[in-house]
Amino acid sequence: MGAGKTKRMPRAVREQQMLDAAVSVFGRRGYMAASMDEIAELAGVSKPLVYLYLNSKDDLFSACVGREARALTEAVRAGVRPGLPADGQLWSGLRAFFSHTARHPDAWRVLHLHARTHGERFAAEVAAMREEIVAFVTQLIAAAARDAHRDPHLPEGEVAGLAEALVGAAESLADWAGATEGVTAKQAAATLMNFAWAGLGDLMAGRPWSAPEESGAEESGPESDPDPVADPGPEADPGPEADSAPVAQAAG
């Protein structure tokens, strides 16, 4: 009966079924501990058929990484709503990111944990996906700066740095949300908006944070450094209004 099902099922459908099983096993066990026997059993096929379709364990893992990387980037791009203001676009993109990683925890572990640590070939595939997402977020921030200033003066390198920091924070928060019971995608996105948008909002409004000026004596050694926690200065404290705005949007 199993052989008959294999013959009747189109190759493309059967291959996706194998990849689904492989992502589940790789995500839970990691590359080294994953067994081709377990993957074949979960997919409902014979191990020789897995090798016939996908050649080797390395090729199977690479196919999983490539498929899940495309799925994540497509989900983020599709989630962003271009007609919204800058904060609305960022909010919709973050919700799409956290929704996808929450729905596909094994895929997220494959991308963010196992592919990065298994070998250069797979790490490079994930790095390419990450660069695409960073470039996309960079475009969002740059567009927001243009809208805010009409004649933007925010340096390109600074925009790229902000996007890099934001994507890194989202990745860490996705790990935290996945390991913390009861945290929803909406809550994770709201947490990052609270963390990031207060600062980005001030930056877009032309109110960047500035480090306090230091005298020559203060620069001479660590014992004379000012305490940034005790007195961050008025520009470092955006006030409760900045914190509450993203929460209001998150609740909507």
Buried (B, 14 or more C-beta within 10 A) or exposed (E): EEEEEBEEBEEEEBBEBBBBBBBBBBBBBBBEEBEBEBBBBBBBBBBEBBBEBBEEBBEBBBBBBBBBBEBBBEBBEEBBEEEEEBBBBBBBBBBBBBBBBBEBBBBBBBBBBBBBEBEEEBBEBBBEBBEBBBEBBBEBBBBBBBEBEEEBEBEEEEBBEBBBBBBEBBBEBBBEBBEEEEBEBBEBBBBBBBBBBBBBBBBBEEEEEEEEEEEEEEEEEEEEEEEEEEEBEEEEEBEEEBEEBBEEBBEE
